[in-house]
Amino acid sequence: MNKTTEGRQLYLRRLEITDLERTWVWLHRREIYTKIGVKVPFSREEQLIWFEKLQQDPVKIVFAVCRLKDDAHIGNVSLDQIDSRHHNARMSIFIGDESLQGQGCGSEAVQLLLEYAFSTLQLHKVWCKTDAGFPAVIRFYERLGFRQEGVLREHEFKEGAFVDKVLLARINNP
Ligand SMILES: CC(C)(COP(=O)(O)OP(=O)(O)OC[C@H]1O[C@@H](n2cnc3c(N)ncnc32)[C@H](O)[C@@H]1OP(=O)(O)O)[C@@H](O)C(=O)NCCC(=O)NCCS
């Protein structure tokens, strides 16, 4: 097991081909795809092509979030649009197993991702967008030191309606 960063109860490792089936199932759950913004449905073949491209992609990294106690893979976190000139990247997260949500796993996984982004990649800023209509997700990020930077009005078309997106970011302030 190639652990990239390790915390109190979780660690991150690069997503592997054997994680794809689990990931496919999680991403097709309404509670996840509506929040993450992934376009569903997609086929297993499309996912495999995505995974093969990911191996060559210098500006995108996907990690499996795993439990230290039993190596269970419980969700994914990613950095993409990694901009080495401006030292920033976008992040995304989901905890796939619903029964594990609300127990601190998401918070620890984001902290591990930020540690990797700020220390290993030497980034200065990590940002993300979420729907204005998801206050629990906004609170989640704010508790992790993210600040709201603005609202992109009617920025996305989701399920028949234009939705506002809130831009959130965490700056590395040592
Ligand atoms: C958002 C998410 C990553 C948080 O991970 P988590 O392990 O549930 O979060 P933690 O236990 O570390 O923190 C709990 C806080 O997260 C927030 N939260 C957001 N969505 C939540 C959910 N579905 N269940 C529980 N808490 C959630 C709440 O603010 C909660 O605080 P509260 O106790 O005051 O309500 C996780 O719920 C998830 O994967 N949701 C679906 C995908 C998603 O929303 N990703 C972010 C999109 S930008």
PDBQT file of the ligand as one rigid body, heavy atoms in Angstrom, charges set to zero:
ROOT
HETATM    1  C1  LIG A 201     -19.328  16.858   2.327  1.00  0.00    +0.000 C 
HETATM    2  C2  LIG A 201     -18.671  15.600   2.859  1.00  0.00    +0.000 C 
HETATM    3  C3  LIG A 201     -17.365  15.360   2.104  1.00  0.00    +0.000 C 
HETATM    4  C4  LIG A 201     -18.365  15.820   4.326  1.00  0.00    +0.000 C 
HETATM    5  O1  LIG A 201     -17.708  14.673   4.820  1.00  0.00    +0.000 OA
HETATM    6  P1  LIG A 201     -18.167  14.081   6.251  1.00  0.00    +0.000 P 
HETATM    7  O2  LIG A 201     -17.233  13.003   6.610  1.00  0.00    +0.000 OA
HETATM    8  O3  LIG A 201     -19.594  13.767   6.175  1.00  0.00    +0.000 OA
HETATM    9  O4  LIG A 201     -17.937  15.408   7.129  1.00  0.00    +0.000 OA
HETATM   10  P2  LIG A 201     -17.384  15.558   8.606  1.00  0.00    +0.000 P 
HETATM   11  O5  LIG A 201     -17.962  14.499   9.476  1.00  0.00    +0.000 OA
HETATM   12  O6  LIG A 201     -15.911  15.731   8.572  1.00  0.00    +0.000 OA
HETATM   13  O7  LIG A 201     -18.021  16.971   8.966  1.00  0.00    +0.000 OA
HETATM   14  C5  LIG A 201     -19.433  17.060   9.163  1.00  0.00    +0.000 C 
HETATM   15  C6  LIG A 201     -19.938  18.351   8.573  1.00  0.00    +0.000 C 
HETATM   16  O8  LIG A 201     -19.954  18.235   7.164  1.00  0.00    +0.000 OA
HETATM   17  C7  LIG A 201     -21.103  18.912   6.654  1.00  0.00    +0.000 C 
HETATM   18  N1  LIG A 201     -21.832  17.994   5.765  1.00  0.00    +0.000 N 
HETATM   19  C8  LIG A 201     -22.064  18.235   4.479  1.00  0.00    +0.000 A 
HETATM   20  N2  LIG A 201     -22.728  17.227   3.910  1.00  0.00    +0.000 NA
HETATM   21  C9  LIG A 201     -22.922  16.309   4.871  1.00  0.00    +0.000 A 
HETATM   22  C10 LIG A 201     -23.568  15.037   4.910  1.00  0.00    +0.000 A 
HETATM   23  N3  LIG A 201     -24.120  14.506   3.811  1.00  0.00    +0.000 N 
HETATM   24  N4  LIG A 201     -23.578  14.369   6.069  1.00  0.00    +0.000 NA
HETATM   25  C11 LIG A 201     -23.005  14.895   7.163  1.00  0.00    +0.000 A 
HETATM   26  N5  LIG A 201     -22.388  16.090   7.193  1.00  0.00    +0.000 NA
HETATM   27  C12 LIG A 201     -22.339  16.792   6.053  1.00  0.00    +0.000 A 
HETATM   28  C13 LIG A 201     -21.909  19.402   7.794  1.00  0.00    +0.000 C 
HETATM   29  O9  LIG A 201     -21.610  20.792   7.926  1.00  0.00    +0.000 OA
HETATM   30  C14 LIG A 201     -21.391  18.654   8.986  1.00  0.00    +0.000 C 
HETATM   31  O10 LIG A 201     -21.419  19.517  10.067  1.00  0.00    +0.000 OA
HETATM   32  P3  LIG A 201     -22.656  19.479  11.098  1.00  0.00    +0.000 P 
HETATM   33  O11 LIG A 201     -22.342  18.318  11.989  1.00  0.00    +0.000 OA
HETATM   34  O12 LIG A 201     -22.593  20.789  11.772  1.00  0.00    +0.000 OA
HETATM   35  O13 LIG A 201     -23.897  19.280  10.316  1.00  0.00    +0.000 OA
HETATM   36  C15 LIG A 201     -19.576  14.331   2.743  1.00  0.00    +0.000 C 
HETATM   37  O14 LIG A 201     -20.739  14.516   3.482  1.00  0.00    +0.000 OA
HETATM   38  C16 LIG A 201     -19.910  13.965   1.324  1.00  0.00    +0.000 C 
HETATM   39  O15 LIG A 201     -19.191  13.199   0.711  1.00  0.00    +0.000 OA
HETATM   40  N6  LIG A 201     -21.022  14.487   0.763  1.00  0.00    +0.000 N 
HETATM   41  C17 LIG A 201     -21.398  14.196  -0.607  1.00  0.00    +0.000 C 
HETATM   42  C18 LIG A 201     -20.434  14.821  -1.608  1.00  0.00    +0.000 C 
HETATM   43  C19 LIG A 201     -20.207  16.293  -1.344  1.00  0.00    +0.000 C 
HETATM   44  O16 LIG A 201     -21.084  17.009  -0.896  1.00  0.00    +0.000 OA
HETATM   45  N7  LIG A 201     -18.956  16.762  -1.655  1.00  0.00    +0.000 N 
HETATM   46  C20 LIG A 201     -18.591  18.163  -1.574  1.00  0.00    +0.000 C 
HETATM   47  C21 LIG A 201     -19.036  18.792  -2.848  1.00  0.00    +0.000 C 
HETATM   48  S1  LIG A 201     -18.304  20.336  -3.189  1.00  0.00    +0.000 SA
ENDROOT
TORSDOF 0
